[in-house]
Amino acid sequence: MTDMDNQVNNLSAQSSLEHEVASLMVSALNLEIPPAEIETEAPLYGTGLGLDSIDVLEIALEISKRYGFQLRADNEDNVKIFSSLRNLSAHIQAHRTQ
């Protein structure tokens, strides 16, 4: 499978909100990969996409601006929320005000 095939397959696997959140992450963090290449179930933190705690803070700030709610640092569910693009998008869907 070519890189283009992988992007098309992954994009079709991403919901529109997942693609929107992936685009937000690419833009906020100046990632050098297209949003469609962020796998929906791959880990965001550490292995997988390789984000660190500063990256997660940047994403949380952008999410609060765009979707109208805050991701709090003391939330015990943060590990689950940021475990994948799919989980992060589901959390946004459940809590967004905008």
C-alpha positions in Angstrom: 0.0 0.0 0.0 1.3 3.5 -0.9 1.4 6.4 1.5 -1.5 7.9 -0.5 -3.6 4.7 0.0 -2.9 4.8 3.8 -4.0 8.5 4.0 -7.2 7.7 2.1 -8.0 4.7 4.2 -7.2 6.6 7.5 -9.2 9.6 6.4 -12.2 7.4 5.7 -11.8 5.9 9.1 -11.8 9.4 10.7 -15.1 11.0 11.5 -15.5 14.6 10.5 -14.9 15.7 14.1 -11.8 13.5 14.4 -10.4 15.0 11.2 -11.2 18.5 12.6 -9.4 17.7 15.8 -6.4 16.1 13.9 -6.2 19.3 11.9 -6.3 21.4 15.0 -3.4 19.3 16.5 -1.3 19.6 13.3 -1.9 23.4 13.2 -1.3 24.1 16.9 1.8 22.0 17.2 3.2 22.6 13.7 3.4 18.9 13.0 4.9 17.9 9.8 2.3 15.2 9.0 -1.1 15.6 7.3 -4.1 15.3 9.6 -5.3 12.2 7.7 -2.1 10.4 8.8 -3.0 10.6 12.5 -4.5 7.2 13.3 -7.7 7.3 15.2 -6.7 4.6 17.7 -3.0 5.2 18.0 -1.6 6.7 21.2 -1.2 10.5 21.2 1.1 10.7 24.2 4.5 9.1 24.3 4.6 6.3 21.8 2.4 6.6 18.7 2.1 10.3 17.8 4.8 11.1 20.4 3.3 14.1 22.1 4.7 15.3 25.4 3.1 17.1 28.3 3.7 20.6 26.8 2.1 19.4 23.5 -1.0 18.2 25.4 -1.3 21.6 27.2 -1.1 23.4 23.8 -3.9 21.1 22.5 -6.0 21.6 25.6 -5.7 25.4 25.1 -6.8 25.2 21.5 -9.7 22.9 22.4 -10.9 25.4 25.0 -10.8 28.2 22.5 -12.5 26.3 19.7 -15.0 24.2 21.5 -15.9 26.3 24.6 -14.9 24.1 27.5 -11.7 23.5 29.5 -9.7 20.4 29.8 -8.5 20.6 33.4 -5.0 19.4 34.3 -6.4 17.8 37.5 -9.0 15.7 35.6 -8.3 12.0 36.5 -9.6 11.0 33.1 -6.9 12.9 31.2 -4.9 9.7 30.5 -8.0 8.1 28.9 -9.1 11.4 27.1 -5.7 11.8 25.5 -5.1 8.2 24.8 -6.1 8.5 21.2 -7.6 10.8 18.6 -10.9 8.9 18.8 -11.1 9.3 22.6 -10.2 13.0 22.5 -12.8 13.6 19.8 -15.5 11.7 21.7 -14.7 13.8 24.8 -15.0 17.0 22.8 -18.3 15.8 21.3 -19.7 15.1 24.7 -18.6 18.5 26.3 -18.5 21.1 23.5 -20.5 24.2 23.9 -19.6 25.7 20.5 
